[in-house]
Amino acid sequence: MRIGFIGLGIMGKPIAKNLRSAGYDLVVHDIVSQPVEELVQAGASKASSPREVAQHSDCLITMLPNSPEVEQVILGKNGVIEGINAGAIVVDMSSIAPLVSQKVAGRLKEKNVEMLDAPVSGGEPKAVDGTLAIMVGGSETAFKKVEPILLKVGASAIRCGEIGSGNVTKLANQIIVALNISAVSEAMVLATKAGVDPEKVFNAIKGGLAGSTVMNAKMPMILEGNFRPGFRIDLHIKDLQNALDTAHEIGVPVPLTGEVMEFMQALKVDGKEKDDHGGLIQFFEKLAGVQVRKQA
């Protein structure tokens, strides 16, 4: 199966590299030339436009920043829709608004092209090692066709329902992650301010009910003061905005999500929007006048 890949950013590039390492015939495109050349060095072919990628793809994957970019790349001038062949499958791995996924899928269906929305969780580290959690919306038939491809880049790929349900699942995931980081941050700032070693607190509670994958991933970084991005705060802001918009459209109050959004917006004002989302703890540290770090 010939695979097209559009969007070679912090997540897309390692995913595309893993597909190439798995032996797939890959054609790639990005508006930035450097990652394209890296993939070419790995044996991929490059295309000059989304339309050209589509012309050479049985399965076309996009990994783009947000809803407007997905609409432009797929439906815009020289977009995927202009070059895609009937019977092909488009897999959008971007994290976008579910209603946009449904809109784009509807347009592609007019071309006899199926679409899956398949956002991921795990950040750059799991994109690199091919162990992402992939949440998929779309038909069972299309999912079964591309499932072997998804499992080359993810530890799991679960079909959650029809088109848009993948992104609804991702929004739920992002709410839980954001609230979890906030809870860890608030608790560890409390422990530190009270004079208790936060590393000892972490080790004491991580095996109990308060333990989580989020805490295990973020606490070692926090203790080192390492906020180099695996998943940036500004991207989490984008996801929470999509969660808020979707919730309001369907009449679901999400007060805790709104509160965490304001924490992240405050960090953005402080110029920390490119930090890893584990850097959310800096909001709580600033309020308490203390830093949660490994003690000598």
N, C-alpha and C positions, 0 to 999 in steps of 0.2 A: 504494500500500500504506500502510495506517495503522500508524504505529509508536508503541508505548508505551515509555516510558523511566522506570525507577525507580532512583534513586540518583544524585544530582547533586552529588557531592563533587568532590575535586580532579581526578579523572579523568572522572567521569561528566558534569559540567557542560560541559566543552569538547567532549566527544564528542557530546552532545545538541545543542549549538549548531551543530556542523558538519552534523549531520543536518538541522537546520532550515534552515541556509543552503543545503543541497542541494535544498531544496524539499519535503521530506517533511512530511506531515500528522502532527504530533507531539502526543501527550498525555503529561504528565509528572507525577511524584509524588516527593516527598522529605519526610522528617520535619522538615527545616529549610526555612522559608518563603522565605528570601532568594533562593536559586538558582532556586526555582520561579518567583518573580516575574520574575527576569531572563529566564527562558525564555519566560514569558508575554509580556514586552515584545518578544521576538524573534518572536512569532507563534504560540507553542505554546499548547495548552489545558492546564489543570491538572485533576487528579483528586484526590479526597479520600482515596483508599485504593488499595492494589495491586489489589484486586478491581475497582474502577472503571476503573483503567487497562486491565486485562485485557478488560473488556467492550467497549472501544473500539479494540482492537488486533488487527491481522492478524499482526504481528510485535512481540513484547514483549522489550525488552532490559533486563537488570538489571546494575548496576555497584555492588556492595555490599562492605562491609569483609571479611567472612569467611564461613565455612560456616554458623554459626548464623543470621546475618542472612539468608542466601539461603534457608535452610529456613523461617524465619519469614515472610519476604515472599511466598514462593511457596506454601508448604503450610499456613501458619498461618491464624488467624481473620481474615476479610476479606482473605485472600491471593489471589494470582493464580489459584490452582486453583479458587477459588469463582466466578470470573467469566470465565475464559478460554473462548473458543469452539472447538469441534472444528475441526481443520484449521489452527489457528494454530500459530505457531512461537515458542518461548521461547529467547532467546539470552542466556545468562548470561556476561557479560564479566568477572565477578569472578574473583579468584584464590583458589580454595578447594581443599579436599581432593577428589581424584578420586572417592573412594568416595561422597562426598556428592552430587557431580554425578550419579552413577549412580543413587543412591537417589531424588533429586528427579525425574530423567528417568523412572524407572519409574512413579512416581505420576502424572506428567503423561500418560504413555502410556495409562493407564487412561481418560483423558478424550479420547483420540484427538488428543493434542497432542504434537508432536515438540519435543525440546530439543537445543540445541547448547551445549557449554561452549566459550567463546571468549575466554580470558584474553589480555591484551595485554602487550607490552613497549615501552618507550620513555619512560615517565614523562609528567609533565605537559607538557613542551615538545612532544613528538610528538603528544600528545592535542590540544593547541591547534592545531598546524599540519596535523593530519590525516594523519600519516605513521607511525602505529603499526604494529608487527608483530603480527599476530593469529594465534593458534594455536587451531585448531578441532577439536573432537571431536563426532561424531554422524554421522547418515546422509548419504550423498552427495546424496540427493534434497533434504533440508532445506538442506544447505549451498549447493547451487546456487541455491535460491530466494532466499537472503539474501546471497549473495556480493556482488551489486551494492551492497547497503547497507553491508556491511563495508568495501568498497573506497572508500566515501565518507569513511571515518574512518581508514583504514589504508593504508599503502603496499603492504602484502601481507596476504593472508589465505590460510593454508595449512591444508587439512584433514589432520590427522595420524592419523586413525583413528576408531574408534567413540567413543561418549560416555565422557568421562573422560580421553581421550587429549590433549585440549587442555590440561587442567590438569597432566597428567604432563609435557607438554612445557614448560609454564610453570615447573614446579618445577625441571626441568633447567636452564632459562634462569636462574632465580634463584640456583641453586648456582654456575653459571659466573660470573655477574655479581659475586656476593659474594666469590668466591675471587679474581677479577680485581682488584677494588678492594683487597682485602687485599694482593695481590702488589705492586700499584702503590704502595700506602701504605708497605709495608715497604722497598721498593727506594728510594723517594724520601726516606724518613727516613734511610736509610743514606747516600745521596748527600749530603744536607744536612749530616749530622753529620760527614761526611768533608771538608766544606768546598767541595763542588762545587755550583754553581748548579743547583737542581733544574729550572728552566725550560730551561736548556741541555741537561740530561740528557733531558728530555722531547722537545725538538726533535731531538736526536740519534738517539733510538731509535724515535720514533713511526712512521717509515717502514720499519722493519725487522720482524723476526719477532715482537718483543715488542709491536709496535703493536697497538691494538685500539680498537674503537668506545667501549668503556668508558673507556679511558685518555684518548682524545680528548675525551670529554664531561666527565670529572671533573677532569682536571689543571688546566684553566684556572680552575675554581671553587676548587680547593685552593690554587692559587697566590695567589688573591685573598682567601683565608680566607672564602669565601662558601659557607655551608652552608644557605642557604635551600632549603627542600625542593622538589625536583621529585618525588622518591620518598623518603618518610621512613624512617628507621631502624626505627621501630616496625612499619611495614608490611613491611619486609624480614624482621624477626624473625618476623612472622606467617607469611610464606611459607616461611622456613627451618623453622619448626616443622611446617608441613604436609609439607615435604620429609622431615624426620626421621621423622615419624609414618608416612608412606606407605612410606618405605624399610624401617622396622622391621617394618611389617605384612607386607611381601613378602620379607623376609629379605635385604636389601641393606645392608651396612655402608657408612656415609658419614662416615668419621672427619674429613675436612677440613671438611665442612659443620658438624659438631658443634663443631669448634674455632672457626670463624668466628662461629657462634651465640654462643659465650661472649664473643668480642670485643664483639659488639653488645650483649649483656646488660650488660657492664661499662659501656658508654656510656650505656645506659638508667639504670643506677644513678647515673651522674654527671649525670643530668637532660638528656641530649642525644638522647633518643629521637625528638624532633620534627625533628631536623636531617636534612638530605639524607643518603642512605646514603654519599655521597662523604665525609661527615664521619667515616667509619670510620677515616680516617687519624689522627684525634685520639687513638685508642687507642694507636697506635704512637708518636705524638709524645710522649705522656705518659710512656711507658716510657723513651724515649731522651732526654727533656728538651730537645727541639728542635722548632721549627715549620718546616714546609715552606711557604715563601711566596716570592713574587716579590721579587727583590733590587733595590735601588735602582741 
